Amino acid sequence: GLTVIVGPPGTGKTDVTTQIINNIYHNFPNERTLLVAHSNQALNQLFQKIVALDIDERHLLRLGHGEGEVETESDYSKYGRVESFLENRTYLLAEVDRLASSINAVGAHGNSCETAGYFNRVYVQPAWTKFWEKARSPETTNQEIIAAFPFHAYFSNAPKVLFDPSWSKEELLDSASGAQRHIDRIFSELEDIRPFEILRQPKDRANYLLIKEARIIAMTSTHAAMRRQEIADLGFHYDNVIMEEAAQITEIETFIPAALQHMQAGEMPLKRVVLCGDHLQNSPIVQNLAFRQYANFEQSLFLRLVRL
């Protein structure tokens, strides 16, 4: 699908783009989106708006040299992301250790992502199965549900009370399933971090991040043009291309980011292209007079689409 968003400054083009990104991210969890802008400044503005949305920051990645100027608390460059994964790992493994000691499971369960996975399979999942069998049977009383819950010690520091004896059975079960989601998330995040434990070289980790982990990847059109071969050879693939300030980008530079991946069965596996800009306010800057006058080179693809 092709979407062209046109409008004068201040009409909310970037906000519409941000919302499109948000919708794609939440509705199509397996799809990946490439964000492209001509300048680092435009890209950073868009990126700051995305960071404020309900998007998991481990799925964001910013390539190129402008990543240092993004005014956010976290670092979204390749190496910043890898570091945040490893920091996260330390915290999550400590949580696994706390969980293990709360149910008196002896052993070094929080040693690595691998041991945490075994711990989840051998101790945690069976404990949940046993608890739900008991909790869901019609004759179990509320007191018995509370008594059967296996992780009281782990949730003792939770900000609000996990179980209140005065609650109805539905509320108790709802709270228990919330607790289960919390614990499951720890293990699923550790599963995602596990490759970074195995890969030792910073470059391998960064490439893994680009190819497998990140779902929203931002770069300038210049970066895409300079590193096209390298990025395509890594096996990088994506489903959507979103261009901010598309009227400033020459036609050829608009085309390159759309072709950053190798063809599959003779076709580009691209699903959506979103161009957002204002052709009345800015056009690509072309220094070469011959290109400008004879090749009509300063017409952007955006302007061509608007004219057609």
C-alpha positions as a printed NumPy array, in Angstrom:
array([[  0.   ,   0.   ,   0.   ],
       [  1.138,   3.547,  -0.69 ],
       [  0.291,   6.34 ,   1.722],
       [  1.18 ,   9.967,   0.953],
       [  0.701,  12.478,   3.745],
       [  0.729,  16.091,   2.521],
       [  0.249,  19.285,   4.495],
       [  1.77 ,  22.643,   5.454],
       [  4.   ,  22.967,   8.551],
       [  2.356,  22.418,  11.925],
       [ -0.62 ,  20.42 ,  10.649],
       [  0.448,  17.249,  12.463],
       [  2.08 ,  15.221,   9.679],
       [  4.712,  13.8  ,  12.016],
       [  2.042,  12.895,  14.579],
       [  0.081,  11.005,  11.925],
       [  3.29 ,   9.19 ,  10.943],
       [  3.997,   8.342,  14.578],
       [  0.492,   6.94 ,  14.952],
       [  0.907,   4.841,  11.779],
       [  4.133,   3.408,  13.219],
       [  2.361,   2.672,  16.494],
       [ -0.509,   0.883,  14.715],
       [  1.813,  -1.228,  12.568],
       [  3.924,  -2.106,  15.623],
       [  0.946,  -3.296,  17.669],
       [ -1.185,  -4.879,  14.933],
       [  1.558,  -6.742,  13.073],
       [  3.995,  -8.063,  15.677],
       [  6.048,  -9.937,  13.061],
       [  6.585,  -7.01 ,  10.707],
       [  9.558,  -4.676,  10.73 ],
       [  9.566,  -1.015,   9.816],
       [ 12.328,   1.123,   8.353],
       [ 12.205,   4.851,   9.168],
       [ 14.025,   7.141,   6.789],
       [ 14.547,  10.905,   6.799],
       [ 16.881,  13.189,   4.92 ],
       [ 18.432,  14.887,   7.931],
       [ 19.422,  13.562,  11.319],
       [ 17.365,  16.344,  12.883],
       [ 14.076,  15.255,  11.292],
       [ 14.818,  11.638,  12.16 ],
       [ 15.581,  12.488,  15.779],
       [ 12.366,  14.503,  16.139],
       [ 10.362,  11.534,  14.851],
       [ 12.346,   9.168,  17.051],
       [ 11.689,  11.207,  20.191],
       [  7.952,  10.984,  19.509],
       [  8.149,   7.213,  19.008],
       [ 10.094,   6.694,  22.228],
       [  7.246,   8.396,  24.102],
       [  4.75 ,   5.821,  22.761],
       [  3.956,   2.443,  24.238],
       [  6.737,   0.699,  22.288],
       [  9.176,  -1.659,  23.947],
       [ 12.549,   0.051,  23.723],
       [ 14.396,  -3.163,  22.945],
       [ 12.654,  -3.079,  19.552],
       [ 14.043,   0.336,  18.573],
       [ 17.336,   0.847,  16.779],
       [ 18.95 ,   3.98 ,  15.37 ],
       [ 21.718,   3.574,  12.762],
       [ 24.152,   6.206,  11.526],
       [ 26.106,   9.002,  13.135],
       [ 23.258,  11.138,  14.391],
       [ 22.231,   8.776,  17.175],
       [ 24.164,  10.796,  19.751],
       [ 21.84 ,  13.754,  19.277],
       [ 18.623,  11.936,  20.171],
       [ 17.402,  13.646,  23.332],
       [ 16.238,  10.567,  25.21 ],
       [ 17.426,   8.877,  28.381],
       [ 18.454,   5.636,  26.673],
       [ 20.996,   5.102,  23.947],
       [ 19.366,   3.689,  20.8  ],
       [ 22.514,   3.172,  18.745],
       [ 23.642,  -0.389,  18.021],
       [ 26.153,  -0.563,  20.843],
       [ 23.882,   1.302,  23.253],
       [ 21.15 ,  -1.243,  22.605],
       [ 23.484,  -4.202,  23.118],
       [ 24.685,  -2.7  ,  26.399],
       [ 21.127,  -2.152,  27.576],
       [ 20.38 ,  -5.816,  26.788],
       [ 23.325,  -6.907,  28.918],
       [ 22.354,  -4.545,  31.763],
       [ 18.821,  -5.888,  31.587],
       [ 20.224,  -9.397,  31.748],
       [ 21.969,  -8.704,  35.076],
       [ 18.756,  -7.368,  36.59 ],
       [ 16.563, -10.21 ,  35.27 ],
       [ 18.981, -12.922,  36.412],
       [ 18.981, -11.367,  39.895],
       [ 15.168, -11.6  ,  39.824],
       [ 15.432, -15.287,  38.84 ],
       [ 17.748, -15.879,  41.813],
       [ 15.248, -14.157,  44.103],
       [ 12.444, -16.3  ,  42.68 ],
       [ 14.505, -19.465,  43.204],
       [ 15.329, -18.643,  46.821],
       [ 11.677, -17.713,  47.494],
       [ 10.59 , -21.268,  46.597],
       [ 13.719, -22.849,  48.163],
       [ 15.041, -24.243,  44.88 ],
       [ 18.711, -24.994,  45.467],
       [ 21.254, -24.301,  42.706],
       [ 22.721, -21.519,  40.572],
       [ 19.548, -20.792,  38.622],
       [ 20.347, -17.161,  37.893],
       [ 23.756, -17.994,  36.491],
       [ 22.957, -17.439,  32.812],
       [ 19.961, -17.157,  30.492],
       [ 20.285, -20.877,  29.821],
       [ 20.059, -21.968,  33.472],
       [ 17.14 , -19.558,  33.922],
       [ 15.332, -21.29 ,  31.042],
       [ 15.818, -24.708,  32.659],
       [ 14.648, -23.333,  36.005],
       [ 11.487, -22.025,  34.342],
       [ 10.824, -25.398,  32.718],
       [ 11.574, -27.592,  35.743],
       [ 10.276, -25.533,  38.682],
       [  8.14 , -22.569,  37.645],
       [  5.836, -23.978,  34.945],
       [  4.923, -27.165,  36.908],
       [  4.186, -24.993,  39.972],
       [  1.778, -22.87 ,  37.912],
       [  0.083, -25.948,  36.427],
       [ -0.495, -27.371,  39.899],
       [ -1.803, -24.054,  41.221],
       [ -4.25 , -23.505,  38.329],
       [ -5.614, -27.045,  38.576],
       [ -6.459, -26.411,  42.195],
       [ -7.635, -22.805,  41.776],
       [ -9.965, -23.499,  38.855],
       [-11.805, -26.423,  40.439],
       [-15.299, -25.258,  41.524],
       [-15.105, -26.47 ,  45.154],
       [-11.889, -24.647,  46.097],
       [-12.509, -21.843,  48.6  ],
       [-10.837, -18.427,  48.478],
       [ -8.589, -19.283,  51.442],
       [ -7.386, -22.431,  49.686],
       [ -6.573, -20.471,  46.524],
       [ -4.454, -18.019,  48.525],
       [ -2.76 , -20.875,  50.377],
       [ -2.043, -22.764,  47.143],
       [ -0.315, -19.798,  45.446],
       [  3.363, -20.832,  45.154],
       [  5.154, -17.449,  44.932],
       [  4.04 , -15.473,  48.002],
       [  7.615, -14.852,  49.147],
       [  8.677, -13.51 ,  45.739],
       [  5.814, -10.984,  45.572],
       [  6.219,  -9.897,  49.207],
       [  7.819,  -6.616,  48.032],
       [  5.113,  -5.866,  45.428],
       [  3.76 ,  -2.279,  45.639],
       [  0.172,  -3.427,  46.193],
       [ -1.324,  -6.442,  47.944],
       [ -1.469,  -9.461,  45.66 ],
       [ -4.396, -11.219,  47.366],
       [ -7.015,  -9.729,  49.635],
       [ -9.137, -12.365,  51.496],
       [-12.223, -10.164,  51.018],
       [-12.024, -10.362,  47.198],
       [-14.26 , -12.524,  45.041],
       [-12.893, -15.678,  43.438],
       [-12.704, -13.968,  40.005],
       [-10.594, -11.116,  41.42 ],
       [ -8.23 , -13.58 ,  43.108],
       [ -7.756, -15.558,  39.881],
       [ -7.289, -12.332,  37.913],
       [ -4.561, -11.192,  40.302],
       [ -2.869, -14.597,  40.066],
       [ -2.842, -14.486,  36.262],
       [ -1.324, -10.985,  36.472],
       [  1.429, -12.441,  38.645],
       [  1.951, -15.214,  36.116],
       [  2.287, -12.686,  33.278],
       [  4.914, -10.804,  35.289],
       [  7.012, -13.935,  35.871],
       [  6.564, -15.188,  32.289],
       [  7.794, -11.862,  30.962],
       [ 11.053, -12.211,  32.908],
       [ 11.739, -15.559,  31.265],
       [ 10.669, -14.497,  27.765],
       [ 12.975, -11.445,  27.924],
       [ 15.833, -13.649,  29.08 ],
       [ 15.161, -15.933,  26.127],
       [ 15.557, -12.894,  23.835],
       [ 18.802, -11.883,  25.547],
       [ 20.326, -15.359,  25.335],
       [ 21.944, -14.885,  21.876],
       [ 23.908, -11.903,  23.259],
       [ 25.317, -14.253,  25.869],
       [ 26.522, -16.651,  23.173],
       [ 27.836, -14.053,  20.692],
       [ 31.081, -12.616,  22.022],
       [ 32.142, -10.026,  19.416],
       [ 30.493,  -6.576,  19.673],
       [ 30.052,  -6.546,  15.89 ],
       [ 28.225,  -9.897,  15.858],
       [ 25.963,  -8.708,  18.649],
       [ 25.173,  -5.489,  16.805],
       [ 24.392,  -7.337,  13.571],
       [ 22.185,  -9.833,  15.392],
       [ 20.302,  -6.884,  16.851],
       [ 19.742,  -5.368,  13.41 ],
       [ 18.678,  -8.607,  11.739],
       [ 16.641, -10.33 ,  14.445],
       [ 15.723,  -8.203,  17.409],
       [ 14.908,  -4.644,  16.313],
       [ 11.475,  -4.012,  14.821],
       [ 11.71 ,  -0.28 ,  14.168],
       [ 14.984,   0.733,  12.518],
       [ 15.779,   4.362,  11.78 ],
       [ 18.455,   5.759,   9.464],
       [ 19.008,   8.717,   7.16 ],
       [ 18.699,   8.226,   3.41 ],
       [ 22.418,   9.032,   3.065],
       [ 23.372,   6.267,   5.505],
       [ 21.158,   3.835,   3.614],
       [ 22.817,   4.788,   0.332],
       [ 26.37 ,   4.502,   1.673],
       [ 25.898,   1.194,   3.474],
       [ 23.36 ,  -0.423,   1.171],
       [ 25.461,  -3.398,   0.101],
       [ 26.637,  -4.169,   3.605],
       [ 23.122,  -4.014,   5.088],
       [ 21.603,  -6.136,   2.297],
       [ 24.378,  -8.743,   2.561],
       [ 23.656,  -9.213,   6.262],
       [ 20.26 , -10.529,   5.218],
       [ 18.404,  -7.549,   6.658],
       [ 14.686,  -7.614,   5.755],
       [ 11.725,  -5.353,   6.511],
       [  8.088,  -4.963,   5.497],
       [  7.365,  -1.241,   5.737],
       [  9.217,   1.917,   4.759],
       [  8.204,   5.219,   6.324],
       [  9.771,   8.461,   5.084],
       [  9.68 ,  11.679,   7.023],
       [ 10.278,  14.971,   5.123],
       [ 10.049,  12.976,   1.892],
       [  9.838,  16.123,  -0.267],
       [ 13.474,  16.922,   0.576],
       [ 14.829,  13.597,  -0.655],
       [ 15.827,  13.162,  -4.303],
       [ 14.109,  10.451,  -6.262],
       [ 17.103,   8.122,  -6.332],
       [ 17.621,   8.505,  -2.562],
       [ 13.971,   7.637,  -2.01 ],
       [ 14.411,   4.484,  -4.03 ],
       [ 17.543,   3.15 ,  -2.309],
       [ 16.036,   2.607,   1.195],
       [ 13.138,   0.782,  -0.451],
       [ 15.691,  -1.593,  -1.99 ],
       [ 17.882,  -2.32 ,   1.028],
       [ 16.951,  -5.992,   0.996],
       [ 17.565,  -8.775,  -1.465],
       [ 14.688,  -9.878,  -3.666],
       [ 12.7  , -12.978,  -2.833],
       [ 11.302, -14.983,  -5.792],
       [ 12.023, -12.017,  -8.058],
       [ 10.023,  -9.523,  -5.98 ],
       [ 10.751,  -6.954,  -3.296],
       [  9.095,  -8.24 ,  -0.109],
       [  7.768,  -4.788,   0.753],
       [  4.222,  -4.276,   2.018],
       [  3.756,  -0.583,   2.769],
       [  5.387,   2.682,   1.788],
       [  4.419,   5.833,   3.684],
       [  5.722,   9.185,   2.426],
       [  5.158,  12.264,   4.54 ],
       [  6.177,  15.804,   3.589],
       [  5.329,  19.163,   2.065],
       [  6.394,  19.741,  -1.558],
       [  5.461,  23.441,  -1.436],
       [  7.901,  24.255,   1.303],
       [ 11.11 ,  22.408,   0.452],
       [ 12.676,  20.484,  -2.39 ],
       [ 15.948,  18.553,  -2.676],
       [ 19.055,  20.723,  -2.953],
       [ 20.996,  19.875,  -6.111],
       [ 24.227,  21.811,  -6.713],
       [ 24.934,  20.578, -10.249],
       [ 23.305,  22.875, -12.8  ],
       [ 23.129,  20.281, -15.581],
       [ 21.368,  17.823, -13.292],
       [ 18.95 ,  20.512, -12.223],
       [ 18.056,  21.924, -15.605],
       [ 18.303,  18.996, -18.004],
       [ 17.675,  15.973, -15.794],
       [ 14.924,  17.519, -13.647],
       [ 16.834,  16.01 , -10.761],
       [ 15.427,  18.214,  -8.048],
       [ 11.992,  16.704,  -8.383],
       [ 11.459,  14.298,  -5.516],
       [  9.469,  11.089,  -5.851],
       [  7.074,  12.675,  -3.372],
       [  6.379,  15.619,  -5.704],
       [  6.005,  13.269,  -8.694],
       [  3.373,  11.244,  -6.803],
       [  1.536,  14.391,  -5.72 ],
       [  1.531,  15.658,  -9.306],
       [  0.258,  12.373, -10.676]])
